[in-house]
Amino acid sequence: MGNNPTTNESNPEVLESYFKKYPGVPKETILKQHLLSLGHWFSDAALQAADGALVKSYRLFSYDLVPMSEFKRGEHRRVPEHFVILNGPYGMRPVAIQTSLSPYSPYLIDVVDGRLVMTTEGRVLAEVRFPKTPDYYAKSLPDGTPYHEIVAFGAFITIFRNCQYWGAREECKFCDINENARQMKLSRDFTLAAPVKSVEDVVRVCDEVASDARKYGVSAPGFVLSGGSITKTLHGKSEVDFYEEYIRAIKGSSAKPRITFEVNARPREEVARYKAAGADNIHFNMEVWDKRLFEWINPGKAERVGWDNWVRWMCDAVEVFGPGNVQPSFVSGVEMARPHGFQSVDEAVKSTSGCFEYLMSRGILPRPQQWRREPSTALCKEAEQPPVPLDYYILLTRNWYECYQKYRSQLPQFGKRKAGLLAERNLLGPVHGAYGDYVMLSENLFPDDIEEQINRRSVPFENLEGGSSVS
């Protein structure tokens, strides 16, 4: 089945029509949401400009709208993990965007008049910055595994590279974690020495990341621990026994980091073990709120945990971790997936907005991360999945912000973090959705020297060779 947008879904006039339709919504979030929805592509000159940039890790999912087999220029080992758009004819303030490749997208990162820019139909929309590669990326373990396959972009650790929700009866229908691992192996461009990273290797690389941070005098790293679900045992251990060991070891390392842990919703007694081991935040990633869609899209989670338990255990976790420290993600847009999703934008927005109210009022921060329509997922194999209407993303994020304003006293505060190894990861909103940017932009929570900080940690973005010219 296809999921490719047509080129007439975006041009400067269409984009500006959304800016006019939603005058109270930051332009930056509208463009970011369209870039995540339709993907984007890189010209030859832009790929050349990415030399030395933080390369995309494919750490968990692909986040691409086409399979790796369609890349003819080695894009998967050349494009950046994410990028920043700013300035340009609309005077955009900076937002960071996760790279989601599609050669069918109307959005092209290119070099125009010697500057790295975002374009559509040949018109410049904004300037672009690619982050520099941290020093630790140049190091490898004795077996040849690069450090960055252990810890991606100084923060993300995929401990178990696969997921035991196998096959059509259990795999989440939006997820390509297992298929992504397969295509990485077929490409022969990634080490992937073993699906499970050893405790010793993880701690070793965490210490190196912390050393880099100290060397540059930036904020100490925090780590996100993630991995596939363990439905039975892994290396003879249950899910809680397996992951608890890693949390305890990383917390006890020289980095002494803040730890965010992503895992299935679990009963209070197991959650308390994660907290005691050293986890500071916990993400019970629910993916979709509507009960009927939860059972369709997350068959394994629905069968083994269930909607009612998932919601109850999220609320219980607040009593263990405290208000604001339970932060489940939702794959925003899957509410409208064919054939069983909502048929209208209004229905989909109403459902998930109800989720925001329910969770935020209970001290839980829902994180809407945009659906990328990866082609190897069950959703895209079973039905044609056209782009989710941009109105849905705009309205949903606006509702998220209005709800956040009501309950913000018991939720995480934005704009409080200091720059780390990658300035944009700490100083801007999350790369995979626009909810954090909405807060930052609406309330002008950037440091005064935000552009200078981003430029300092970016590869060259001006006086570049190649590309085109605009008279």
N, C-alpha and C positions, 0 to 999 in steps of 0.2 A: 504494500500500500504506500501511497505517496504522502509526504508531509512538507513538500517544498512550496514556499510562497511564490506568488507571481510577482513580476517586477513592478506592476502597477499598484502594489499595496503600499508603496512608499515613494514619495517624491517630495521635493521641498514644499510644494503647495499643500499636499495632504498633511505633512507634519505641521505646517503652520496653522492648518485648520484646527488641529487638536490644541495647539497653543491658545487659539482664540476661543475654542469651545470651553476650555477649562482655565480661565485666566488666573484663578487662585492657586493652581497647581504648579509647582516648579517645573519649568521647561526641561531642566536637566533630568528629572525623573521620567518624564514622558519619553524623551529620546532613549534613555537607558532601557526602559521597559521594551521599547520597540527593538532595540539592538539585541536584547536577550531573547525576545520572541522570534524574530526573523533570522537571527544569527548575523554574521558579518564575515567579510573576506579580506584577504591581504594581497595587495599588488606585489609584483616582484620587487619593486623599490622598497616597499614596506617590510617585506621579509628580510631584505638586506639590512635595513635599519634596525631590525630586531637582533642583530648580532650582538651578543653580550647581554641580552635581556634575560630575565627570569623565564626559563622555558616552561611550557605547559607540562604539568606532571601526570595528568590522567590518573590522579591518585585514587579515585573511587569510581566515579561515573565518567563517561566521555564528555558530556555536556555539548556534544556536536550534533548538528542536524543531518550529517552525512557520515557514512562509515569511513574508517581510516583507509580502507582499500581504494577510495576515490582520490586520495591525496597524491598528486603527481610530482610535487616539488619538495617532498619531505616536510610538509607543513607541521605534522605532529611533533617534530623535533626542532622546530624553528620558531613557531609563534609563541608569544608570551603567555604566561599563566593568566594574566589580566592586564588591563591598561586603564589609563585615566583620560577622560575627555574634559576639556576646559577651554575658556576664551572663545575665539572665533566670532563670526558675525552676530551671534546671539548673546555674546558676553557671558558665556556659561561659566558657572562656578564648578569646581572639580567634583567629579563622581568617578568611582572605580567600577569597572565592568569586567566580569568573568568572560574569557574568550570562548565563544561558541561558534564554531566554524560552519559556514554554508556558502558554497560558490554561487548559490541561487539567490542569495540575499541582495537587496538593492543597496546595502551599505558596504562601502569599500574603504578600508584604511589604505592610504596612499601617501606619496610624497608629492607635494605641489609647491612650486616655487621654493624648493629646498626645505620645506617644513613638513613634518609628519602630521597628517590631518585625517579626519573622518569626512567622507564624502557620500553623496547620493546623487546619481545622474550627473556626475561631474561637478557638482556644487559643493563647496566646503561648508561643513556644518560646525566644526570645532577642531581645535588642536588636539593632538594625542601625545601621551607620554607612555613609554614602556619602562617598567622598573628594572634596575640593575640586578644582576645575579649576586646573592650573598656569597661571601668567601667560602663558606663551608661546602657549597655545591661542587667545588673542585676536588673534594676529598672522597675516598672510597674505603670500604672495609677490606680486610685482607682477602676476602673471596671475590673482590671486584665489584661488589654492589655499591653504587654511588650513595653517598650520604643522603642525597635529596630523594632517593627512593625509600628512605626510612622516615625522614621528616621533610615534607614538602613546604615550600615557601616559609620556612622558619617556624611553622606552627602546627601543621596537620600531619597526624600519624595514623595511617591505616594499618592497624595491627594484624588483622585477618583480612586478606585480600579478596576472599570469596564470601559467599553467603550460603547458609544451609537451607534457606528457603529455595528449593530447587524446583524447576519445572512449572508448568502452567497451573498446577493446583496450589502452589505456594508462593511463587515469586510475585513481588509487587509489580503490577503491570506497567508502571512508568519507569521501572528501574533497569539499568543495563550493567550493573556491577559485574555480573558473571560474564556477560558477552563482551564487556570492555576488557576484562582480563584476557579473554581469548584473543581478541584482535590485537592487543598489545604483544602477546606471545607470537602471533603470526607475523607481525611486523619485524620481529627480531631486532628491534631498536631499543628494547628495554631489558634490563637484567632479569627482574622477577625470579630471583634465585629460589624463593620458596613463598608459598602463600601466607605463611606465618612468620612475622619478624621476631627474633629472639629478644628476650628482656635485656640481655647484655648489650646487644647492638643498638636497641632503642635508647637506652640510657647513655651510651657512648655518644650518639649523635646529638641527643638533647644537651649534653654537656658542651659539645662543640658549638651549638647554636647559641647557648648562653655566653660562651667565651667570645663569640663574634659580637654579641650585643655589648658586652663590657668593653671590648676593644674600641667600638665606635661611640661609646658613651650614650647609648640609647636605652630605652625602656627594656627591662628584662622580659624574656619571652613568656607567653602563656601557650599551652599546648592543647589542641583538640584531639582527643583519642576517639577513633572510630574504627569500624570494621563490620564485617558481615555478621548476621545473626547466627548464634549457635543454638540449634534446636535440641541437640542431644548432648554430645561431648566433643571436645577438641583436645587432642593430646591427653586424653583421659580425664579432662576436667569439664565441669559444667560451665555455663556462660559466666556466672558470677565468680566462680573460682578462677577461671582463666583470666578475665579482665581485671579482677581485683589485684592480682599479682603485678600487673603492669602499672596500674595506678600507684600502688604503694612504692614500687621501685623508682618511678619517675619523680614522685613527690620527695623521695629521700635522696635524690641526686643533688649534685652541686648547684643545679639550676634553681632548685626549690620553686618550681613554677606554679602558676595558677593553672588548674586543670579543668577542662570542660570535657565531659564524657557523653558520648552518644550511644544509646543502647535501647533495647526494647523496654516498654513499660513493665515494671516489675513490682511485686508487693513491697510494702514498707520495710520488712526485715532485710531484704536484699539491698534495697536502696540505702539503708543505714550502713551496710557494709561498704558500699562505694564511698559514702561520705567519710567513714572512719579511715578508709585507706588513703584519702587525700583529695578526692574530687571536690571541686568548688561549685561547679554548675553541672546540671544534668539535662540532656536533651532526649526526651521520649518522642521521637519523630513520628507523629501520627499520620502525616501525609495529606489526609483529607478528612473533613469534619462530618459531612453528611453520613449518617449511619448506613444507608443503602449503598452509597458509593464506597464507603470504607470496606464493606464486605466484598464488593466487586473488585476494587482496585488493589486491596491488600489482602488477598485470600489467606495467606499464611498467618498474618497478624490477626486476622479475624478469627481463624480457626483456633490458634494456639493461645491467644490472649483475649480477644473479643473487644468490641467497642466500649461496652460498659466498664469492663476492668481497666481498659486503657485510660479512660477519662477519670475514673475513681483513683487510680494509682498516680496519675499526674497530680491530682489535688493532694493526695497523701504525701507526695514527695516534697511539697511546699513546707510541710511541717518538719521535714528532715533537713532540707537545704536552705529554707528561708524564702520569703517573698522575693521574686525577681530572679531567682537562681534556677528555676525550672523553665526551660526555653525550647519547647517542641517546634520542629519545622513542619511546614505544610507546603506541598508542591502546588503552588497557586496556578490555576489554569486547568488542572485535571478534572475539576468539577464540570467542565464543559467537554470532556473527552467523549468521542463517539464510541459506541452507539448509545450508551446508557447515561451519559452525563446530562446536566441541565441544558435545556434548549435555548434559554435566553440569558442574556447578561444579567438582567435584574434578578432572576432566580438564583444564579450562581453567586452573585455579590451578596444577596440577602443571607444565603446559607452561611457563607464563611464569615460575614460580618457578625452574625450571631455567635459564631465560635469565638471571635475576638472579645466580644462582650462577656461571654461566659468565663473565659480563661483569665482575661486581664482583671476582672473583678475579684478573682481568687488568687491574685499575685503571680500568675503564670504569663510569661511573655511568648506569644505565638510569633513565629518567624516565617512569613510567607516568602518562599524561595521559588523563583519562576521555573515552570515546566519548560524543558527544552525540546521535547518531541524527538528523542534519540531514535533512529530508525530501527535498531535491533530490539527494541522493547516490545512487549506483547501488545500494548496499546496501538503502536504504529504498524504492527504486523496484522492485527485483526481488523483494522478499519483505517480509512483515510483520515488523517488528523490535520485539518487546516489550521493556520495560526489562530490562536485565541484572540478575539477582538481586543484591540488596544483599549477600548472603553472599559472593559472588564478590569484590566490592571490599574488603570487610572482611578476608577471609582473605588476599587477594593483598597488600594493604598491610602487614598484619602480617608476612607472609613477607618482604616487601621489607625491612622494618626489621630483622628477625632476621639477614638476610644482610648488611645494611649494618653491623650491629654487628660481624660477623666481619671485615670488610675495611675498616673506616672509616679506618684509618691511612693508606691510599692513596687515599682518596676525599675530596671536598669536605666541609668541616665546616659545620654549621648553627649559627645563632645568633651568628655573628661579624660580621655586616654592620651598618653604621650607617644611620640613617634618611636617605633621599634626599628628593626632591621629594614622593614619595608614601610616607609612612612605612610603610604596610602592605606595600608591594611588597618592601621590604628586610628588615623586621623579622619578617614572618610567612612561612609556607610559600608555595610557588607557588599561584596561584589555580585552576589547571586540574586539580589532582590533590591527594591528601591525603598523599603520601609525606613531604614536608617537614614538614607539620604533625605527623605521627606522631612524628618525631624531636623537634621543638620541644616538644610537649606531654608526651611521655613523660619528657623530661629537664629540663623547665622552663627552657628556654633564652631566655626573654623578658627584656628589660630590666625593672627594677622599675617604671618609669613607662610601660609599654607602652600602657596605656589612655589616659593623658594625652597621649601622643604622637599616638595615633590620633585622639582627640577634637579635638586642636588643628588637624589637617589635614582635618577633616570638615565638611560643611555642617551647619546646625542639625538636631538629631535629637530635641529635646525641646521642650515648650511649643509644639507645632505645632497648627495649626488643621485641622479636618476629622477624618475617621476615625470610630472608634466608641469605646465606653466599656465597661469591664468593672467590674461592681459587686463 
